[in-house]
Amino acid sequence: MYRKDLDHYLKQRLPKAVFLYGEFDFFIHYYIQTISALFKCNNPDTETSLFYASDYEKSQIATLLEQDSLFGGSSLVILKLDFA
């Protein structure tokens, strides 16, 4: 999907999962921030967790996504690949 198409898509709906890939780290970081802000706007009590691919555990992320928050909040998990 091109940047223009992604911008148009994000104006219409918020996806449940996103895979961002490209040669410009700036745009990847920009869209991580944009999608996070949109998600938090719809879910103000969202808990955000950031993991790097070199030091995450699959079970830890699964636990974050599966568990219900004590206060009914949502979880936003960002997994960044720090290798190319």
Sequence and secondary structure as in RCSB ss.txt:
>XXXX:A:sequence
MYRKDLDHYLKQRLPKAVFLYGEFDFFIHYYIQTISALFKCNNPDTETSLFYASDYEKSQIATLLEQDSLFGGSS
LVILKLDFA
>XXXX:A:secstr
  HHHHHHHHHH   S      S HHHHHHHHHHHHHHHHHH TT EEEEEEGGG  HHHHHHHHHS  TT   E
EEEEE    
